[in-house]
Amino acid sequence: MPSANYRSLLRTPGAAAFFLPASLGRVGVAMTSLSIVWLVHSRTGTFSAPGLVTGGFAVSEALGAPQLARLVDRFGQTRILPPTLLAHAVAVAVLLSLVAADAEDAFLVVGGGLVGGSVPQLGAMSAARWAALLRPDRAAELPTAFALESIGNAVAFLVGPTLVSALAAAGHPVAGMVLAASLAVFGGLFLATQRATAPAVAVRGAEHSSDVGQLLCGPVLLLMGLNLAIGIFFGAIQVSVTAFAVEYGSPGAAGPIFAASSCSGLLAGWFYGLRRWRATPPVQLLAVTGVLSFGTLLLFTIGSPVGLGLVVVLTGAAIPPLLVLFPVFTESTVHQTVLTQAFAWLGAAGAAGSAAAAALSGLAVDSLGSRGGFAVTATAAVAMTLQSLVGLRVLRAPQVRRGRRGTGRQ
């Protein structure tokens, strides 16, 4: 039975014990950006200010995530997670206090930056644990494991934004922010207790400089470009869909629209991970980004929330294969002692894209309406397709690497 692939992975000793807490925490992380949008919008009544604050959040996450990942690779997940989670909880409290005090936008941007800089990188940590758990004896199962990670992300972005939108529509944007932080912190704390599956700690020495060099190779740089573009897509689509729902007098429709996209992504990710595709991963990448570009161009033809929901079903289905292919390429390129950093750098590129998109699409929406935001979304998708053409030559299929170094568990 095909679904046994996922069951066999979760039955691996220690797998469910780290995957489930990480998934719970990712629901909170998935809620955070949209929580900030609704929280600040409830005070200002515009989308420019939420865009700027969310941009500050994303910029800070982009800068902070690789540094946190470097500490994780150096000292281990179980030592770095607890202080990171404490800092995140304090940062959320600071932002809530600033909003309650009706602070100036500049202070709100700083508050958003504090929240972004302390976001726990639970996705990167979970993916690194799969790589450590399955290499080298079960390396063929890594794409399925990363597909499971994609499903976890899809569930997070199904549940998280739906909860945030529902709470905001009911007049409780503060509750959405508090719930997001609570899920991220408690999920991260449970993950930190799972020491047996924590990846090996990086060994510093003569090999360190070559390890750093691996993060600057052509495939990783291309993957960072792709993640930058997908970050722009995510940042713009959140603001644009929310603005479209408000334009049509149905702010509560934003939640179901996000849910439709996430349901589509959930099903697509589940199906994608069950099959062994004949096309090479670079060809798959080109095909999926082409579908995403086509879907974003359809955004300019819609005239109702129902029509928008139908389009985001298509674009949502294109996301999970990308979220599987990116870590597959990364894991096959870099050494395990810098794998968390590599995942974090890709996440940072995505966060940087979200930062640019949040600010740019907010201004575009205020000036041109929701279709101004859709223009930012479509530009990002087309850029991904063009980069995928380059990827046909630059990216290589996954392969088992030799001479993997490292020490024991944490």
Secondary structure, DSSP 8 states (H G I E B T S, - for coil): -TTHHHHHHHTSTTHHHHHHHHHHHHHHHHHHHHHHHHHHHHHHSSSHHHHHHHHHHHHHHHHHHHHHHHHHHHH-HHHHHHHHHHHHHHHHHHHHHHHHTT--HHHHHHHHHHHHHT---HHHHHHHHHHHHHTTTTGGGHHHHHHHHHHHHHHHHHHHHHHHHHHHHTT-HHHHHHHHHHHHHHHHHHHHT--TT-------STTHHHHHHHTTSHHHHHHHHHHHHHHHHHHHHHHHHHHHHHHTT-GGGHHHHHHHHHHHHHHHHHHHHHS--SS-HHHHHHHHHHHHHHHHHHGGG--SHHHHHHHHHHHHHHHHHHHHHHHHHHHTTS-GGGHHHHHHHHHHHHHHHHHHHHHHHHHHHHHH-HHHHHHHHHHHHHHHHHHHHHHHHH-------SS-------
